[in-house]
């Protein structure tokens, strides 16, 4: 994908890649890794499973929500910047 606020994957290995996911900062990337059972996203798009819904230190709230939506479209496990890994559900901040 390309465009402002959209991730453009860059393959690291056959099972992992980096995706541009701005919002917390304009330069943020997420590392995405696949296993046979899950897709993990290591990201600063969330601090913890509980949020905050709006990043008080984020550089662009709208772009952050676009990045979160992108990650939630495929990730089964989120590894946030400051908390334990979690499985996203209907209560996960978008």
URBELHU-V698826 format. One record per helix or strand of 2 or more residues. SS is the DSSP state (A for helix, B for strand). FROM is the first residue (numbers start at 1). LEN is the number of residues. If there is no record, write none. Layout:
# URBELHU-V698826
SS/FROM/LEN
SS/FROM/LEN
This chain:
# URBELHU-V698826
B/10/4
B/16/5
B/29/6
B/39/5
A/61/12
B/77/4
